[in-house]
């Protein structure tokens, strides 16, 4: 097993270049899917390796319920610096489990509260809330989800901009952007080195909805104007984990992108470009992480099997 068990913990660093370049050079749809896939694979691999290290560390503790053979020198020799690495892995893995569990709990609680607040309202796709605070967001759930918008925000927009707003929120629901967002949030909790990918996916998911809205209404300028106006008057949604037109982030970059030409729909960038090399580097890092964690898991299985008395 050797040093391969440590590689998935640091290989997420290979994805940092693509996190920024994908925002600039890839279609938002491609960037969102690519970055989410890389983040999930690397997070799973690093968690598996933390689990393997924890087994070695836990077997050294007095009174542990594991078989006595798992604490033999032959098992510990499979991990470099086993005494330190094994003991550090125990609180590290517990922290990962607690952080991911807390994220899922907060995400579930937010959705439950939002749906309870709408319990007495008609089951329509668009719900207009009589609220003086201007905001709008997409609330997933059921077959299609619902678009929430306040009268205060609608009063700030022209008819074309309102259509752009609704198209943007519908795009979030139709493309299931909340799944990408929660996946990268969990990945970043599992491995802090993946936080740049979480930030990038938050932006590319909004850009994806921007492009879908521009195609739906037939005017990129109308979507850009709606985003700009909503960002100026909005103070954020009451449920920050949900996607919205004026979501926090680089709104000027989104507006500038919409005022320029539509991005190319290429599914994968050319190899001999900066973004192409970064994409292949991230893919290679994810593949190496998967192979390292698989190699470590298989090696540990045979080592523990041999050390377990029959």
DONU-726869 format. One record per residue (C-alpha): residue in three letters; residue number from 0; x, y, z. Coordinates in pm, whole numbers, plus 50000, padded with zeros to 5 digits. Example, Ala and Ser with C-alpha at 12.3 -4.5 7.8 and 13.67 -1.06 7.14 Angstrom:
# DONU-726869
GUMAR  residuo  num     xx     yy     zz
GUMAR      Ala    0  51230  49550  50780
GUMAR      Ser    1  51367  49894  50714
//
This chain:
# DONU-726869
GUMAR  residuo  num     xx     yy     zz
GUMAR      Unk    0  50000  50000  50000
GUMAR      Unk    1  50278  50242  50097
GUMAR      Unk    2  50258  50608  50006
GUMAR      Unk    3  49972  50542  49763
GUMAR      Unk    4  49732  50568  50056
GUMAR      Unk    5  49827  50934  50100
GUMAR      Unk    6  49798  51038  49735
GUMAR      Unk    7  49417  51083  49721
GUMAR      Unk    8  49444  51327  50010
GUMAR      Unk    9  49656  51572  49809
GUMAR      Unk   10  49568  51493  49446
GUMAR      Unk   11  49274  51742  49454
GUMAR      Unk   12  49543  52007  49411
GUMAR      Unk   13  49570  51894  49048
GUMAR      Unk   14  49215  52021  48990
GUMAR      Unk   15  49281  52379  49097
GUMAR      Unk   16  49382  52506  48749
GUMAR      Unk   17  49066  52375  48582
GUMAR      Unk   18  48848  52532  48853
GUMAR      Unk   19  48932  52878  48723
GUMAR      Unk   20  48989  52804  48354
GUMAR      Unk   21  48661  52616  48317
GUMAR      Unk   22  48470  52927  48425
GUMAR      Unk   23  48631  53128  48148
GUMAR      Unk   24  48664  52890  47856
GUMAR      Unk   25  48412  52605  47883
GUMAR      Unk   26  48040  52611  47827
GUMAR      Unk   27  47879  52645  48172
GUMAR      Unk   28  47698  52313  48125
GUMAR      Unk   29  48023  52130  48051
GUMAR      Unk   30  48210  52309  48329
GUMAR      Unk   31  47945  52228  48589
GUMAR      Unk   32  47934  51860  48502
GUMAR      Unk   33  48312  51822  48471
GUMAR      Unk   34  48397  52000  48795
GUMAR      Unk   35  48126  51819  48990
GUMAR      Unk   36  48239  51479  48864
GUMAR      Unk   37  48604  51550  48947
GUMAR      Unk   38  48513  51681  49293
GUMAR      Unk   39  48293  51383  49380
GUMAR      Unk   40  48548  51124  49263
GUMAR      Unk   41  48834  51287  49451
GUMAR      Unk   42  48627  51335  49766
GUMAR      Unk   43  48520  50970  49770
GUMAR      Unk   44  48877  50851  49715
GUMAR      Unk   45  49023  51069  49990
GUMAR      Unk   46  48750  50952  50230
GUMAR      Unk   47  48823  50587  50150
GUMAR      Unk   48  49191  50640  50223
GUMAR      Unk   49  49112  50818  50550
GUMAR      Unk   50  48903  50516  50643
GUMAR      Unk   51  49193  50279  50569
GUMAR      Unk   52  49428  50489  50779
GUMAR      Unk   53  49172  50498  51059
GUMAR      Unk   54  49160  50119  51064
GUMAR      Unk   55  49535  50109  51124
GUMAR      Unk   56  49512  50381  51389
GUMAR      Unk   57  49213  50231  51567
GUMAR      Unk   58  49375  49886  51583
GUMAR      Unk   59  49656  50039  51792
GUMAR      Unk   60  49420  50174  52059
GUMAR      Unk   61  49382  49964  52376
GUMAR      Unk   62  49041  49808  52419
GUMAR      Unk   63  48939  49842  52054
GUMAR      Unk   64  48685  49590  51921
GUMAR      Unk   65  48894  49500  51615
GUMAR      Unk   66  49072  49164  51583
GUMAR      Unk   67  49407  49153  51765
GUMAR      Unk   68  49585  49057  51446
GUMAR      Unk   69  49505  49393  51291
GUMAR      Unk   70  49752  49561  51525
GUMAR      Unk   71  50039  49331  51425
GUMAR      Unk   72  50361  49493  51293
GUMAR      Unk   73  50295  49346  50947
GUMAR      Unk   74  49974  49549  50922
GUMAR      Unk   75  50130  49869  51051
GUMAR      Unk   76  50420  49836  50810
GUMAR      Unk   77  50176  49875  50521
GUMAR      Unk   78  50134  50243  50613
GUMAR      Unk   79  50432  50481  50633
GUMAR      Unk   80  50448  50663  50967
GUMAR      Unk   81  50162  50445  51086
GUMAR      Unk   82  50163  50564  51446
GUMAR      Unk   83  50116  50928  51352
GUMAR      Unk   84  49909  50889  51035
GUMAR      Unk   85  49674  50632  51184
GUMAR      Unk   86  49598  50836  51494
GUMAR      Unk   87  49551  51160  51297
GUMAR      Unk   88  49311  50983  51059
GUMAR      Unk   89  49068  50900  51340
GUMAR      Unk   90  48963  51259  51425
GUMAR      Unk   91  49001  51362  51061
GUMAR      Unk   92  48750  51104  50939
GUMAR      Unk   93  48513  51184  51225
GUMAR      Unk   94  48533  51552  51127
GUMAR      Unk   95  48451  51464  50766
GUMAR      Unk   96  48150  51255  50870
GUMAR      Unk   97  48021  51526  51102
GUMAR      Unk   98  48072  51804  50847
GUMAR      Unk   99  47897  51612  50569
GUMAR      Unk  100  47616  51512  50802
GUMAR      Unk  101  47569  51872  50915
GUMAR      Unk  102  47560  51990  50553
GUMAR      Unk  103  47294  51735  50461
GUMAR      Unk  104  47092  51818  50772
GUMAR      Unk  105  47100  52193  50700
GUMAR      Unk  106  47010  52133  50336
GUMAR      Unk  107  46716  51912  50434
GUMAR      Unk  108  46601  52153  50704
GUMAR      Unk  109  46607  52447  50464
GUMAR      Unk  110  46388  52263  50213
GUMAR      Unk  111  46147  52144  50481
GUMAR      Unk  112  46105  52495  50616
GUMAR      Unk  113  46056  52640  50269
GUMAR      Unk  114  45791  52382  50179
GUMAR      Unk  115  45612  52424  50513
GUMAR      Unk  116  45596  52800  50455
GUMAR      Unk  117  45414  52733  50126
GUMAR      Unk  118  45175  52473  50262
GUMAR      Unk  119  44870  52698  50240
GUMAR      Unk  120  44944  52839  49895
GUMAR      Unk  121  44814  52704  49562
GUMAR      Unk  122  45025  52435  49393
GUMAR      Unk  123  45134  52649  49100
GUMAR      Unk  124  45470  52653  48928
GUMAR      Unk  125  45526  53021  49007
GUMAR      Unk  126  45445  53157  49352
GUMAR      Unk  127  45437  53534  49395
GUMAR      Unk  128  45496  53629  49758
GUMAR      Unk  129  45363  53961  49893
GUMAR      Unk  130  45694  54058  50044
GUMAR      Unk  131  45868  54396  50052
GUMAR      Unk  132  46207  54225  50031
GUMAR      Unk  133  46308  54172  49666
GUMAR      Unk  134  46429  53819  49596
GUMAR      Unk  135  46362  53513  49382
GUMAR      Unk  136  46479  53154  49398
GUMAR      Unk  137  46408  52805  49268
GUMAR      Unk  138  46266  52558  49519
GUMAR      Unk  139  46313  52195  49406
GUMAR      Unk  140  46069  51929  49513
GUMAR      Unk  141  45795  51722  49355
GUMAR      Unk  142  45786  51680  48981
GUMAR      Unk  143  45897  52023  48868
GUMAR      Unk  144  45964  52231  49177
GUMAR      Unk  145  45845  52586  49222
GUMAR      Unk  146  45970  52933  49141
GUMAR      Unk  147  45944  53179  49428
GUMAR      Unk  148  45946  53553  49357
GUMAR      Unk  149  45834  53852  49559
GUMAR      Unk  150  45617  54142  49444
GUMAR      Unk  151  45898  54378  49540
GUMAR      Unk  152  46134  54224  49285
GUMAR      Unk  153  45872  54200  49010
GUMAR      Unk  154  45795  54569  49049
GUMAR      Unk  155  46159  54650  48970
GUMAR      Unk  156  46165  54462  48640
GUMAR      Unk  157  46025  54527  48295
GUMAR      Unk  158  45807  54259  48127
GUMAR      Unk  159  46098  54119  47922
GUMAR      Unk  160  46315  54109  48233
GUMAR      Unk  161  46043  53926  48424
GUMAR      Unk  162  46031  53660  48153
GUMAR      Unk  163  46409  53630  48182
GUMAR      Unk  164  46381  53590  48559
GUMAR      Unk  165  46125  53310  48531
GUMAR      Unk  166  46327  53139  48257
GUMAR      Unk  167  46639  53153  48476
GUMAR      Unk  168  46467  52996  48775
GUMAR      Unk  169  46297  52731  48559
GUMAR      Unk  170  46639  52640  48419
GUMAR      Unk  171  46766  52576  48772
GUMAR      Unk  172  46478  52336  48830
GUMAR      Unk  173  46486  52166  48491
GUMAR      Unk  174  46862  52104  48503
GUMAR      Unk  175  46856  51990  48867
GUMAR      Unk  176  47128  52236  48963
GUMAR      Unk  177  47065  52179  49332
GUMAR      Unk  178  47209  51828  49295
GUMAR      Unk  179  47535  51961  49154
GUMAR      Unk  180  47555  52222  49429
GUMAR      Unk  181  47498  51981  49717
GUMAR      Unk  182  47742  51731  49563
GUMAR      Unk  183  48028  51983  49550
GUMAR      Unk  184  47940  52112  49897
GUMAR      Unk  185  47978  51761  50036
GUMAR      Unk  186  48300  51710  49840
GUMAR      Unk  187  48447  52028  49985
GUMAR      Unk  188  48352  51912  50334
GUMAR      Unk  189  48523  51579  50272
GUMAR      Unk  190  48845  51739  50145
GUMAR      Unk  191  48917  52112  50196
GUMAR      Unk  192  49142  52111  49888
GUMAR      Unk  193  48822  52085  49679
GUMAR      Unk  194  48681  52420  49794
GUMAR      Unk  195  48789  52601  49473
GUMAR      Unk  196  48576  52354  49276
GUMAR      Unk  197  48276  52425  49499
GUMAR      Unk  198  48312  52798  49433
GUMAR      Unk  199  48353  52739  49061
GUMAR      Unk  200  48044  52517  49036
GUMAR      Unk  201  47835  52774  49222
GUMAR      Unk  202  47928  53022  48949
GUMAR      Unk  203  47899  52790  48649
GUMAR      Unk  204  47556  52667  48760
GUMAR      Unk  205  47434  53027  48758
GUMAR      Unk  206  47593  53082  48418
GUMAR      Unk  207  47427  52767  48289
GUMAR      Unk  208  47089  52900  48398
GUMAR      Unk  209  47176  53238  48243
GUMAR      Unk  210  47247  53079  47907
GUMAR      Unk  211  46932  52866  47917
GUMAR      Unk  212  46727  53174  48004
GUMAR      Unk  213  46882  53374  47721
GUMAR      Unk  214  46797  53098  47476
GUMAR      Unk  215  46442  53071  47612
GUMAR      Unk  216  46360  53442  47588
GUMAR      Unk  217  46571  53508  47278
GUMAR      Unk  218  46758  53803  47428
GUMAR      Unk  219  47089  53787  47610
GUMAR      Unk  220  47063  54157  47696
GUMAR      Unk  221  46727  54109  47871
GUMAR      Unk  222  46876  53841  48095
GUMAR      Unk  223  47181  54056  48166
GUMAR      Unk  224  46961  54353  48257
GUMAR      Unk  225  46743  54137  48482
GUMAR      Unk  226  47049  54002  48664
GUMAR      Unk  227  47193  54350  48710
GUMAR      Unk  228  46870  54500  48843
GUMAR      Unk  229  46800  54206  49072
GUMAR      Unk  230  47152  54221  49214
GUMAR      Unk  231  47120  54593  49285
GUMAR      Unk  232  46795  54568  49479
GUMAR      Unk  233  46823  54220  49632
GUMAR      Unk  234  46975  54146  49971
GUMAR      Unk  235  46983  53772  49914
GUMAR      Unk  236  46722  53503  49954
GUMAR      Unk  237  46598  53387  50296
GUMAR      Unk  238  46723  53038  50205
GUMAR      Unk  239  47087  53084  50101
GUMAR      Unk  240  47143  52723  49994
GUMAR      Unk  241  46896  52758  49706
GUMAR      Unk  242  46981  52895  49365
GUMAR      Unk  243  46847  53232  49255
GUMAR      Unk  244  46881  53496  48988
GUMAR      Unk  245  47073  53736  49210
GUMAR      Unk  246  47272  53471  49392
GUMAR      Unk  247  47583  53594  49572
GUMAR      Unk  248  47889  53590  49355
GUMAR      Unk  249  48055  53768  49062
GUMAR      Unk  250  47743  53925  48911
GUMAR      Unk  251  47947  54165  48691
GUMAR      Unk  252  48118  53866  48529
GUMAR      Unk  253  47783  53705  48455
GUMAR      Unk  254  47651  54025  48303
GUMAR      Unk  255  47965  54071  48094
GUMAR      Unk  256  47942  53712  47969
GUMAR      Unk  257  47581  53765  47861
GUMAR      Unk  258  47667  54086  47678
GUMAR      Unk  259  47927  53895  47478
GUMAR      Unk  260  47879  53611  47229
GUMAR      Unk  261  47722  53283  47337
GUMAR      Unk  262  47976  53023  47453
GUMAR      Unk  263  48060  52736  47225
GUMAR      Unk  264  47882  52413  47306
GUMAR      Unk  265  48196  52198  47276
GUMAR      Unk  266  48176  51904  47517
GUMAR      Unk  267  48554  51883  47572
GUMAR      Unk  268  48822  52149  47513
GUMAR      Unk  269  49105  52102  47263
GUMAR      Unk  270  49403  51926  47416
GUMAR      Unk  271  49676  52175  47331
GUMAR      Unk  272  49520  52473  47507
GUMAR      Unk  273  49551  52594  47864
GUMAR      Unk  274  49200  52480  47953
GUMAR      Unk  275  49248  52152  47767
GUMAR      Unk  276  49568  52073  47955
GUMAR      Unk  277  49405  52170  48282
GUMAR      Unk  278  49104  51950  48208
GUMAR      Unk  279  49323  51652  48125
GUMAR      Unk  280  49532  51724  48435
GUMAR      Unk  281  49220  51719  48654
GUMAR      Unk  282  49098  51401  48484
GUMAR      Unk  283  49439  51239  48533
GUMAR      Unk  284  49439  51346  48897
GUMAR      Unk  285  49093  51197  48948
GUMAR      Unk  286  49199  50874  48775
GUMAR      Unk  287  49519  50852  48979
GUMAR      Unk  288  49321  50915  49295
GUMAR      Unk  289  49076  50638  49207
GUMAR      Unk  290  49355  50393  49127
GUMAR      Unk  291  49549  50480  49442
GUMAR      Unk  292  49250  50437  49667
GUMAR      Unk  293  49150  50112  49494
GUMAR      Unk  294  49505  49979  49521
GUMAR      Unk  295  49520  50074  49888
GUMAR      Unk  296  49180  49922  49964
GUMAR      Unk  297  49263  49592  49793
GUMAR      Unk  298  49606  49575  49954
GUMAR      Unk  299  49464  49649  50296
GUMAR      Unk  300  49195  49383  50248
GUMAR      Unk  301  49449  49111  50180
GUMAR      Unk  302  49677  49228  50458
GUMAR      Unk  303  49397  49229  50716
GUMAR      Unk  304  49264  48898  50584
GUMAR      Unk  305  49607  48740  50631
GUMAR      Unk  306  49641  48892  50979
GUMAR      Unk  307  49298  48776  51096
GUMAR      Unk  308  49314  48442  51282
GUMAR      Unk  309  49081  48177  51150
//
